[in-house]
């Protein structure tokens, strides 16, 4: 059965795009206007605003309009959902690899006992 976590799906979708990851990276150092976020990217301001809407829809950033300028800031705890999901996968695979390692050690020990003396 698939994990039904639409918030997690939106977050991974939002972070799948390099331009959006660059925007999140920039916002990790502090708030910025939409034009400041668009400037280093090879796209128009309207295209950057669409990317920012995706990030906002995923809960990764929030915006505030001050006069004619829309400022964006990172949502502090937003990545915790993804972090929890990744941690659970890592824990599960570490446990599986530990069991595999123990099984292989058992096979090696049994092989040493079964090997004919030279």
Secondary structure, 3 states (H helix, E strand, C coil): CCCCCHHHHHHHHHHCCHHHHHHHHHHCCCCEEHHHHHHCCCCCHHHHHHHHHHHHHCCCEEEEEECCEEEEEECCCCCHHHHHHHHHHHHHHHHHHHHHHHHHHHHHHHHHHHCCCC
